């Protein structure tokens, strides 16, 4: 098992100013970090990759799409831009040395249109990722698609739908990203949802119901860890949490009050919580 933490807790544009933080994360005992790669900045990603390698941290990345790069858009030109953008993000993953490109990149986060998905949108998205997945495979970058709750996404909101989407893209490099925060909202049964994902699950966010310190809220943690162990999951357990210190991130994630003493508290307690549960549920 590998343990990581998403750097959106500290910022969206991770660069030289965050290097002391990366060194601390390594000292706290993490194996890696999750880097937001929301824009084109090849030199920053290359420098960041070198720094991570120097201090012995691995990384994954978090990618999102925008309205102008929406994979389900009815415009062929927009879908073509989506393919180009996602391939560019694959390149950035390569530059930074990522081991996984994950995120809710099926449609833009926060794009709610007053209805659920259509079959035409579904087919368009499948076609987009059938073009991107082989490109990512050639670059050595696995992909894992995340589903979000109904208040942030309208396209895919549950593990069964996400598993079906992965199956229809039908490429060994294209898998499923499971997040405990979103499943806590959307799934009728946690164990059943994880089993529905099964071997398709290639990345896991450990995220509390209030987006703060894992283990201090009401997510069904025993059931979550026990079932992940049952399906043989052995990838990243990645803490994803958000604070109120960065207005742009707080606004996007609807964090209006402080949920934890400080970021170091959240990171160190979250890591200890994950390790305790892995020791409990994964057979040696």
LINURGI-V579468 format. One record per pair of residues at least 4 apart in sequence whose C-alpha atoms are under 7 Angstrom apart, sorted by the first residue. I is the first residue (numbers start at 0). J is the second residue. D is the distance in whole Angstrom. If there is no record, write none. Layout:
i=I j=J d=D
i=I j=J d=D
This chain:
i=0 j=233 d=5
i=0 j=234 d=5
i=0 j=235 d=6
i=1 j=30 d=6
i=1 j=234 d=6
i=1 j=235 d=5
i=1 j=236 d=6
i=2 j=29 d=6
i=2 j=30 d=5
i=2 j=31 d=6
i=2 j=235 d=6
i=2 j=236 d=5
i=2 j=237 d=6
i=3 j=29 d=6
i=3 j=30 d=6
i=3 j=31 d=5
i=3 j=32 d=5
i=3 j=33 d=7
i=3 j=235 d=7
i=3 j=236 d=6
i=3 j=237 d=4
i=3 j=238 d=6
i=4 j=31 d=7
i=4 j=32 d=5
i=4 j=33 d=6
i=4 j=237 d=5
i=4 j=238 d=4
i=4 j=239 d=6
i=5 j=32 d=6
i=5 j=33 d=4
i=5 j=34 d=6
i=5 j=237 d=7
i=5 j=238 d=6
i=5 j=239 d=5
i=6 j=10 d=6
i=6 j=32 d=7
i=6 j=33 d=6
i=6 j=34 d=6
i=7 j=11 d=6
i=7 j=35 d=7
i=7 j=241 d=7
i=8 j=240 d=6
i=8 j=241 d=5
i=8 j=242 d=6
i=10 j=245 d=7
i=11 j=35 d=6
i=13 j=17 d=6
i=14 j=18 d=7
i=14 j=43 d=6
i=14 j=47 d=6
i=17 j=21 d=6
i=18 j=22 d=6
i=19 j=23 d=6
i=20 j=24 d=6
i=21 j=25 d=6
i=22 j=26 d=6
i=22 j=54 d=7
i=23 j=27 d=6
i=24 j=28 d=7
i=24 j=29 d=6
i=25 j=29 d=5
i=25 j=30 d=7
i=25 j=56 d=7
i=27 j=267 d=6
i=30 j=56 d=6
i=30 j=57 d=6
i=31 j=56 d=5
i=31 j=57 d=4
i=31 j=58 d=5
i=32 j=57 d=7
i=32 j=58 d=5
i=32 j=59 d=6
i=33 j=58 d=5
i=33 j=59 d=5
i=33 j=60 d=5
i=33 j=61 d=7
i=34 j=58 d=7
i=34 j=59 d=6
i=34 j=60 d=5
i=34 j=61 d=6
i=35 j=60 d=6
i=35 j=61 d=5
i=35 j=62 d=6
i=36 j=60 d=6
i=36 j=61 d=6
i=36 j=62 d=6
i=37 j=62 d=6
i=37 j=63 d=6
i=40 j=44 d=6
i=41 j=45 d=6
i=41 j=91 d=6
i=42 j=46 d=6
i=43 j=47 d=6
i=44 j=48 d=6
i=44 j=91 d=7
i=44 j=94 d=6
i=44 j=95 d=5
i=45 j=49 d=6
i=45 j=94 d=5
i=45 j=95 d=5
i=46 j=50 d=6
i=47 j=51 d=6
i=47 j=95 d=6
i=48 j=52 d=6
i=48 j=94 d=7
i=48 j=95 d=4
i=48 j=96 d=6
i=49 j=53 d=6
i=50 j=54 d=6
i=51 j=55 d=6
i=51 j=56 d=5
i=51 j=57 d=7
i=52 j=56 d=6
i=58 j=96 d=7
i=58 j=97 d=5
i=58 j=98 d=6
i=59 j=97 d=5
i=59 j=98 d=5
i=59 j=99 d=5
i=59 j=100 d=6
i=60 j=92 d=7
i=60 j=97 d=6
i=60 j=99 d=6
i=60 j=100 d=5
i=60 j=101 d=6
i=61 j=100 d=6
i=61 j=101 d=5
i=61 j=102 d=5
i=62 j=100 d=7
i=62 j=101 d=6
i=62 j=102 d=5
i=62 j=104 d=6
i=63 j=102 d=6
i=63 j=103 d=6
i=63 j=104 d=5
i=63 j=107 d=7
i=64 j=68 d=6
i=64 j=69 d=6
i=64 j=104 d=5
i=64 j=106 d=6
i=64 j=107 d=5
i=65 j=69 d=6
i=65 j=107 d=5
i=66 j=107 d=6
i=67 j=77 d=6
i=68 j=77 d=6
i=68 j=78 d=6
i=68 j=80 d=5
i=68 j=81 d=4
i=68 j=84 d=7
i=69 j=77 d=7
i=69 j=78 d=6
i=69 j=81 d=6
i=69 j=106 d=6
i=69 j=107 d=6
i=70 j=78 d=5
i=70 j=81 d=6
i=70 j=105 d=6
i=70 j=106 d=6
i=70 j=123 d=7
i=70 j=124 d=5
i=70 j=127 d=6
i=71 j=78 d=7
i=71 j=106 d=7
i=71 j=120 d=5
i=71 j=121 d=7
i=71 j=123 d=5
i=71 j=124 d=5
i=72 j=77 d=6
i=72 j=78 d=6
i=74 j=78 d=6
i=75 j=79 d=6
i=76 j=80 d=6
i=77 j=81 d=6
i=78 j=82 d=6
i=78 j=127 d=7
i=79 j=83 d=6
i=80 j=84 d=6
i=81 j=85 d=6
i=82 j=86 d=6
i=82 j=127 d=6
i=82 j=131 d=6
i=83 j=87 d=6
i=84 j=88 d=6
i=85 j=89 d=6
i=85 j=131 d=7
i=86 j=90 d=6
i=86 j=131 d=6
i=86 j=134 d=7
i=87 j=91 d=6
i=88 j=92 d=6
i=89 j=93 d=6
i=89 j=135 d=6
i=89 j=140 d=7
i=90 j=94 d=6
i=91 j=95 d=6
i=92 j=96 d=6
i=92 j=97 d=5
i=92 j=100 d=7
i=93 j=97 d=6
i=93 j=138 d=7
i=98 j=140 d=6
i=98 j=141 d=7
i=99 j=140 d=6
i=99 j=141 d=5
i=99 j=142 d=6
i=100 j=140 d=7
i=100 j=141 d=6
i=100 j=142 d=5
i=100 j=143 d=6
i=101 j=142 d=6
i=101 j=143 d=5
i=101 j=144 d=6
i=101 j=145 d=7
i=101 j=176 d=7
i=102 j=143 d=7
i=102 j=144 d=6
i=102 j=145 d=5
i=103 j=144 d=6
i=103 j=145 d=5
i=103 j=146 d=6
i=103 j=147 d=7
i=104 j=144 d=7
i=105 j=124 d=7
i=106 j=154 d=7
i=108 j=151 d=6
i=108 j=152 d=6
i=109 j=151 d=5
i=109 j=152 d=6
i=110 j=152 d=6
i=111 j=152 d=6
i=111 j=153 d=6
i=115 j=153 d=6
i=115 j=154 d=7
i=116 j=120 d=6
i=116 j=153 d=7
i=116 j=154 d=5
i=117 j=121 d=6
i=118 j=122 d=6
i=119 j=123 d=6
i=120 j=124 d=6
i=121 j=125 d=6
i=122 j=126 d=6
i=123 j=127 d=6
i=124 j=128 d=6
i=125 j=129 d=6
i=125 j=167 d=7
i=125 j=168 d=5
i=126 j=130 d=7
i=127 j=131 d=6
i=128 j=132 d=6
i=128 j=168 d=6
i=129 j=168 d=5
i=131 j=135 d=6
i=132 j=136 d=6
i=132 j=170 d=7
i=132 j=172 d=6
i=132 j=173 d=6
i=133 j=137 d=6
i=134 j=138 d=6
i=135 j=139 d=6
i=135 j=140 d=5
i=135 j=141 d=7
i=136 j=140 d=6
i=136 j=141 d=6
i=136 j=172 d=6
i=141 j=172 d=5
i=141 j=173 d=7
i=142 j=172 d=6
i=142 j=173 d=5
i=142 j=174 d=6
i=143 j=173 d=6
i=143 j=174 d=5
i=143 j=175 d=5
i=143 j=176 d=5
i=143 j=201 d=6
i=143 j=202 d=7
i=144 j=174 d=6
i=144 j=175 d=5
i=144 j=176 d=5
i=145 j=175 d=6
i=145 j=176 d=4
i=145 j=177 d=6
i=146 j=155 d=5
i=146 j=156 d=5
i=146 j=157 d=6
i=146 j=161 d=7
i=147 j=151 d=6
i=147 j=152 d=6
i=147 j=155 d=7
i=147 j=156 d=5
i=147 j=181 d=6
i=148 j=152 d=6
i=148 j=156 d=5
i=148 j=181 d=5
i=148 j=184 d=7
i=148 j=185 d=6
i=149 j=153 d=6
i=149 j=156 d=6
i=155 j=160 d=6
i=155 j=161 d=6
i=156 j=185 d=7
i=157 j=161 d=6
i=157 j=185 d=6
i=157 j=186 d=7
i=158 j=162 d=6
i=158 j=192 d=6
i=158 j=195 d=7
i=158 j=196 d=6
i=159 j=163 d=6
i=159 j=195 d=6
i=159 j=196 d=7
i=160 j=164 d=6
i=161 j=165 d=6
i=161 j=175 d=7
i=162 j=166 d=6
i=162 j=175 d=7
i=162 j=196 d=6
i=162 j=199 d=7
i=163 j=167 d=6
i=164 j=168 d=6
i=165 j=169 d=6
i=165 j=173 d=7
i=165 j=174 d=6
i=165 j=175 d=7
i=174 j=199 d=5
i=174 j=200 d=6
i=174 j=201 d=6
i=175 j=199 d=5
i=175 j=200 d=5
i=175 j=201 d=6
i=175 j=202 d=7
i=176 j=200 d=6
i=176 j=201 d=6
i=176 j=202 d=5
i=176 j=203 d=6
i=177 j=200 d=6
i=177 j=202 d=6
i=177 j=203 d=5
i=177 j=204 d=6
i=178 j=182 d=6
i=178 j=203 d=6
i=178 j=204 d=5
i=178 j=205 d=6
i=178 j=206 d=7
i=179 j=183 d=6
i=179 j=204 d=6
i=179 j=205 d=6
i=179 j=206 d=5
i=180 j=184 d=7
i=180 j=206 d=5
i=180 j=207 d=6
i=180 j=208 d=5
i=181 j=185 d=6
i=182 j=186 d=5
i=183 j=208 d=7
i=183 j=218 d=6
i=186 j=192 d=7
i=188 j=192 d=6
i=189 j=193 d=6
i=189 j=222 d=7
i=189 j=223 d=6
i=190 j=194 d=6
i=190 j=222 d=6
i=190 j=223 d=7
i=190 j=226 d=6
i=191 j=195 d=6
i=192 j=196 d=6
i=193 j=197 d=6
i=193 j=226 d=7
i=193 j=227 d=7
i=194 j=230 d=7
i=196 j=200 d=6
i=197 j=230 d=6
i=198 j=230 d=7
i=201 j=234 d=6
i=202 j=234 d=6
i=202 j=235 d=6
i=203 j=235 d=6
i=203 j=236 d=5
i=203 j=237 d=6
i=204 j=236 d=6
i=204 j=237 d=5
i=204 j=238 d=6
i=204 j=239 d=6
i=205 j=213 d=7
i=205 j=236 d=6
i=205 j=237 d=6
i=205 j=238 d=5
i=205 j=239 d=6
i=206 j=210 d=6
i=206 j=213 d=6
i=206 j=238 d=6
i=206 j=239 d=5
i=206 j=240 d=6
i=207 j=211 d=6
i=207 j=212 d=6
i=207 j=213 d=5
i=207 j=214 d=7
i=207 j=216 d=6
i=207 j=218 d=6
i=208 j=216 d=6
i=208 j=217 d=6
i=208 j=218 d=6
i=209 j=216 d=7
i=210 j=240 d=5
i=210 j=241 d=6
i=211 j=240 d=5
i=211 j=241 d=6
i=211 j=258 d=6
i=211 j=259 d=6
i=212 j=259 d=7
i=212 j=265 d=5
i=212 j=269 d=6
i=213 j=269 d=5
i=213 j=272 d=7
i=214 j=272 d=6
i=219 j=223 d=6
i=220 j=224 d=6
i=221 j=225 d=6
i=222 j=226 d=6
i=223 j=227 d=6
i=224 j=228 d=6
i=224 j=276 d=7
i=224 j=280 d=7
i=225 j=229 d=6
i=225 j=280 d=6
i=226 j=230 d=6
i=227 j=231 d=6
i=227 j=232 d=5
i=228 j=232 d=6
i=228 j=280 d=6
i=228 j=281 d=6
i=238 j=269 d=7
i=242 j=249 d=6
i=242 j=254 d=6
i=242 j=257 d=7
i=243 j=249 d=5
i=243 j=254 d=6
i=243 j=255 d=6
i=243 j=256 d=6
i=243 j=257 d=6
i=245 j=249 d=6
i=246 j=250 d=6
i=247 j=251 d=6
i=248 j=252 d=6
i=249 j=253 d=6
i=249 j=254 d=5
i=249 j=255 d=7
i=250 j=254 d=6
i=259 j=265 d=7
i=260 j=264 d=6
i=261 j=265 d=7
i=262 j=266 d=6
i=263 j=267 d=6
i=264 j=268 d=6
i=265 j=269 d=6
i=266 j=270 d=6
i=267 j=271 d=6
i=268 j=272 d=6
i=269 j=273 d=6
i=270 j=274 d=6
i=271 j=275 d=6
i=272 j=276 d=6
i=273 j=277 d=6
i=274 j=278 d=6
i=275 j=279 d=6
i=276 j=280 d=6
i=277 j=281 d=5
